[in-house]
Amino acid sequence: MSRLVVVSNRVALPEETRAGGLAVALTAALAEQGGLWFGWSGRIGELAHEVHELEHGGICYATVDLTRAEHAGYYAGFANRVLWPMLHNRPDLIDFDAADYHTYRAVNRRWAEALAQRLHADDVVWVHDYHLIPLAAELRARGCGQRIGFFLHTGLAPAELLRYMPRHRELLATLADYDVVGVQTPRDLTALRDYFRGTLGAHAAQHANMILANGRRVHLDAYPIGIDVDAVRAGALPRRGGTTSLRRLRASLEDRALIIGVDRLDYSKGLPQRLTSFGHLLEQFPQWRRRVSLLQIAPASRGDVPEYRAIRRDLERIAGHINGRYAEPDWTPIRYVSRAFPQSALCGYYRAARVGLVTPLRDGMNLVAMEYLASQDSEDPGVLVLSEFAGAAQQLDAALCVNPLDHEATASAMNQALAMPLDERVARWRDAMHVIAQSDIHHWRKHFLGALRDFSHRR
């Protein structure tokens, strides 16, 4: 069987791999037949051209450092200040610098040079996410004829919005150098097809998801990512005595209901709108005052970006305003925590919460929604309130779907979730878990790799 080569911005080294999640799925795929995982080491140094190699469990981990200038231009610059806002439907936040774009392309070239030297003729190469869009084009320029697939973990903006991005044709045309391009949802697939056909002049070849662009056939499709259900459920199971933090959380609630939100601090997550909607819950449905608390965990990220500092200030201001208005000496409505917790602790917090509040303004999939449901007690499950703009909403019909910009409607959904009778909660949970179990993360990677390997017989 051909070897699998995974390429991603960051490499999950053996000592860094935690239970559950993407790293475990990719490690399992690599271990099945031996493979190579190539990407950034996470370090910034001056000897960036050196490749560090580590063998473990039949897998070769090959990592490279970034120079400070590369990190500033490739990662902090073009990837996070142009591609990230663009892919999350925020062209107004694009901060384009031509020098950053050239650095982004240069890093992809340098990685392609290092990777091409390590490829075998029959390798299958799987490239991940927006940091590495042009990598296949760089590999093809170096004579690499291997099967190469690309998966975009974020959502994809509609075709008309993608055209706002400077150099969009030059960059996105390189997707045609992949054999298979995967996105999260049918909505994203429609956007990708529309862009290829309307902007790049591609046309259908054989069937709707096969296009001909730049003289190459490319297979486009949706491959919704999932979670490691067994790992999440195992992490959520009550242990004798429980963890100290979970015991303290349960004791502090004093039989009050808990609503939980867990997100990386980012403008795509709709966090100010979420806190505002919780304030509307307390105003519109006063019966929940003193009877419910919101725990919002939002670890800081990209603190050097002004927009992220502004979000944190907004959250602190809104939480302070709501707490100042409604708090009692023995009750704080909003508990806002800006530090990270291990997955095992989060699973316990999810299980303790009557409502999971997942209301991003835009998200490729949002696995927190699935992790919350998988963590629940099957005999007394909580209810998921989910943004219709998360990719997961296209799968989880059993959730209460909301427009996060409609504060009153979101408050009403929280009220409905808190008051929902047991039989309805159980029925919704079972429906959702059936979907989640059928499309878990192992199904996702087998589905994508199956399409990529099959493509070689049809091209």
N, C-alpha and C positions, 0 to 999 in steps of 0.2 A: 504494500500500500504506500502511496506517495506521502512524503513528509509534509506536515503542516508548519507554516511559518506565520506567526502572528506579529503584526507591527502596530504599536500604539504609542501615543505620546509618552505615557509612563508605563514602565514595566513593573509588574507585581513580583518582586523577588521572593524566593521561598520563605524567608523569615518575615516578610510583610503580608503574605496571603492570609486572609481571615476567612472564617467559615461563612458561606453564603456569598452571593453576588457574582459579578462578572468575572473576577479574578479566578474564582474556583471553577467556573464553567470553562474558561479558556485553558486553565491548567489541566483540567480533565481531558479536554480535546487534544492538547499537546501530548499528554502522557499516553494516550491510546496507541499512538504509533511513533512516538518520539518526535521532537520538533524543536523549533527555534523561536524564541520570543525576543524581539528587537525593539528598542526605543530609548527614551531618555532615562538616565539614571536618577534624575531628580537633583543632581548636583550642578553647581555652577563653578566652572574653573577655567583655567587658561589652556589646559591640554585637552581641548574638546575633541580633537581628531582621534584620540586614542579610544579603542573599543575594549571594554572590560567584558570578559567572558567568564561564566560560571556554569558548571554542569551539576545538575541535581535531578534525580528521579527520571533520568532519560531525557531531560529537557536541557537545551543550551540557552542560557539567558545572556544576551549580548546587549550591553548598554553603552551609551555615549553621554558625555557631559555637554552642557551648553556654555558658551562664553557669556559674559554679562551682556555684551552687545546683542548676541543671538537671543538670549532670554527676553531682553527688552523689546526687540523687534518682532521676533517670531511668535513668542508666547504672550507676553503682557501686551504687546502692541497689536499686530494684525489679528491674531487668533481671538483675543479677548476684547478688543476695542472696535473690531470691524465684523468678523464672522459671528461672534456670539450674539451681539445685538441684532444683526441681520437675520440670523436663523430663528430668533425669538420675536420676529415681527416688530423690531424697534429700529428702523432705519434712522430715526431722529437722533439716536444715541451713537451713531457711527462716528468715529474719530479717525479718519483715514490719513495716513502718512505714507507717501510713496516709498520712503526708505524702509519702513516697517514691512511693506509688501515685498520688497526685494529681499529683505532678510528672511522672510517666511519662505520664499521660493528657494533661497540659497540653502537654508537648513534642510529642506526637502531634497535638494540636489545632493548635499553632503551625505545625508542618510542613505539615499539611493546608491551612492558610490560604495559606501561601506557594506550595505546589504547585498548588492549585486555580487560581490566577491564571495559571499557565503551561501548563495543559492545553489541548489541542485537542479538539474534539468527538469525533473518531474515534480518539483515542489508545488504545493498549493499555498498561495500567499493571501492572508486575510488582513486587510488594513482597516484600522478603526478611527473614525471620527474626523472632525473638521480640521484638526491640526495638520492632517496629512492628505488633503484632497489631491494635490498634484503628484503624489509619490509614484503612482503607476506610470504616469507620463515620463517621469525621470527614469524609471526602471526600463521602460520600453526603449528610451533613447540610448540605453546602454546595452541593447540587444537581448533583454530578458523576455522570453516568450512564454513564461509560466502562466498558469491560470491565476489571475489576481482578482480578488473581490474587495469591495469597500462597503462598510456599514456606517451609517450616520446615526449616532446615538441621540442627537437632539431632534426636534421637529424641523420641518422645512417650511420656510415662508412661501406664500403663493408666488407664482411666476412673476406677476407684475411688481411685487415688492423686491424680489431678487434683483431686478434691473436697477434698483436704486444704488446697489453696491458698486463702488468704483472697481474697474477691471473685472467685472463679473463674467463677461464672455471669455476673456483670456484664462481665467481661473477655472470656471465651471466646465468649460469645454474639455478640460483634462479628465473629467469623469468618464469620458468616452474611451479612455485607455484601460478602464477596468472591464472585466468580462461580466461581472455581476455587481450591481449597485443596489444595496438594500437600505430601506428607510423603515420607520416605525409603524406607520399607519396608512390605510388607504387614502386618507386626505393628503398625506405627504407624498404618496405615490402619484396622485393626480397633479400635484404641484411640480414634481420632477418631470413627468411626461410633458406637461404643458410648457415647461421651460425648454426642454430639449427640442420640442417640435416648433414652438413659436419663436424662440430666440436663436437656437443653434441650427435650425433647419433640418433636424432629424426627421425620419419618417418610419412608420411601422414596418417591421420585417417579420414575416411568418405569423405573428400574433401580437395582440395589443401591448404586451409587456416586453416585447423584443423590438428594439429600434436599431436603425442604421444611422450612425453618426461618424463623421470623419473617416468613412470607409471601413468602420468596424461595427460588428454587431454587439450590442450591449443588452443584457437582460436586466430589467428594472422590476423590483417587486417590494412588497411590504413584508417585513419579518418582525412582528411585534415581540419585543423582548419581555421576558418574565423574570421570576424570582426563583431561588432555590427553596421550594415550599417546605421540604422536609427539614432543612437547616433552620428556617425561620420558626417553624412550629416547635422544633426541639428547643430552640432558644427561649421560646415564650412559655414553655411548660413550667408550672410552679415547682420550685425546689423546696426541700424541707427548710423552713425558716426564711427562704428567699434571700435576695441580696440586701445588704444594708440600705442602699439607696431606695430600693423598691419598698421595703418595710417602712421607711420614713415617709415616702410619698403616700402610701396608703393610710398611714396613721395621720398625716397632716390633712387629709381630705375629710376625715370625721364623717364618713358616710355621704359626703357630697359627690355629685357626679363630676367626672373629669372629661373635658374636651382636650384633645392633643393635636398639635401641629409640629412636624419635624421637617425642617428645610435648611439647606445651605442658604446663607444670607445672599440674596440676589434679587435684582429688580424684576426678574421673570416670575418670581414665586408669589407675587401679590400679597406680601406680608402686611403692609400698611392697610390695605383694603380688608384683610382678614380681621385684624384687630378692631377696625372700625365696625365691621359687621357684628362682631361679638358685643361691642358696645350697644348696637341696635337691638341685639337679643335682650339685653338687660333692660333697655328702655321699652321695647314693644311687649315683652313678656315678663313683667316684674315678678311673676311667681318663681322665676329661676334665680332671683337675687338671694345670695347666701346659700344657694343649693347647687351651684355649679361653678367650676373654675376652669379657666383656659390655661394650659401649659404649652407655651410656644418655645420650642428649642430651635435656635437659629445661629449655628456657629458662624463666626465671621469668616469671610473669604475675600481675597483680592482687596485687602485693606488699603492698598496704595492707589486704588481707583476712586476718584472723587464721588462717583455715583453710589458706590457701596458705603462710603462714610455717610452720605446723605440719608440712605435708607436706614442705617442704624440710628441716626439722630431722630428720624421720623418715628421709628418704632418706640424708642424710649419716650418720646413726647406723647404719642398716642396712648401707650400703656399707662404712663403717669397720669394723663388726663382722665382715663376711664377709672383707674384705681382711686384717684382723688375724689371722683364723683360718687362712686358706688361702694368703696371698701368700708368694712366695719372693723372694729378692733380685733375680731377673731376670724376675719375672712378677707382674703385678697383676690379680687376677680381674675386678674391676669398675672401669671407667673412667667416672666420673660427671661430666658436663659440663653446667653450668647456663647456657650462653650459646647464642645462635642462630647458625646457619650459613646461607649462601645456598643456594637450591635446587640450584644447579649442583654445589655441594660435597656436599650430601646425596645426590644421585643417585650420585656416585662412591663414597661410603661404603656406600650400599645394595648396589652391585654387588660391593664387596669382602667383604660379609658372607655367610657360609654360611647363617645363619638370621636371618629377620626376626621379631622378637618384638613382637606388637601385641596387648596383653591389657588393654583398657579394661574397667572395670566396667560402663560404659554409654557408647555412642557412636551418634550418628545414622547414620553410615556408616563413617568412618575411611578417609581417602584415603591415609594413609601405607601401609596394607596394599597398596593397588594400586600406589602409586609404587615400593614395594620390589620387587614382582614385575616391573613394567615396566622396571626398571633392570637386571635380571639378564642374564647372558650366556646366550643360548639354548642353547649347547652344554654349559654347565656351571652350571646355575642353582642358586640357593639355595632354601631351603624356608621357607614362611611358617607360623608358629605364631600362631593367631588366636583371640581371645576369641569365644565364642559369643554374647556380648552386644554385639558390634559389628554394625552394620547390614550391613557387608560380608560377614559370615559367612553371610547368607542368599543370597549370590550365589556365594561362592568355596568350593564344595564340595571343591576340590582342596587347600585348606589343612588343616593339622592343628588342629582346633578344640578348645578347652579351656575349662574353667571356671576363671577366674583366681583364684578363692578356694581352689581345690584345688591346693595347692603341690606335692604329690607327683605328681599327674597332669600338671601343667604341666612339671615337671622331666622326667617320662617322655617327654612330647612333644618337649622340647628334645633329649633323648638320641636319640629316633627320627629327628629331623631331622638331627642331626649325623652319624648313622651311615647315613643313607639312601643306597642305591646310586644311581649315576648314571642308570640307565634309568628308575627310579621318579621321580627328581627332574625329569627332562625331561618325562615324561608328565604329572605334576601341573602343571608350569609351563605346558605347552601348553594344558591344559584351562582353567587359570585365565586365561591371556591371551586365549583365545577369548572368554570372558565379558567381560573388561575392555575388549577392543577393540570388542565389539558394543554396549556401553553406556557409551561415553566421554562426556566432558562436553559435547561438541557434540550428541550424540544426546539427552542429557538436556534441554538448553535448547530444542532443536527440538521435542521431545516435549511439554514443558510449554506452550510458546507455541502449538503447534499446537492443543492442547486448549483453551487460552484463546481463541484466535481462532475456533475452531469453536463454542465455547459461544454466541457471539453469534447464530448461526443457529438455535439450539435454545431460547433462553430466551423 
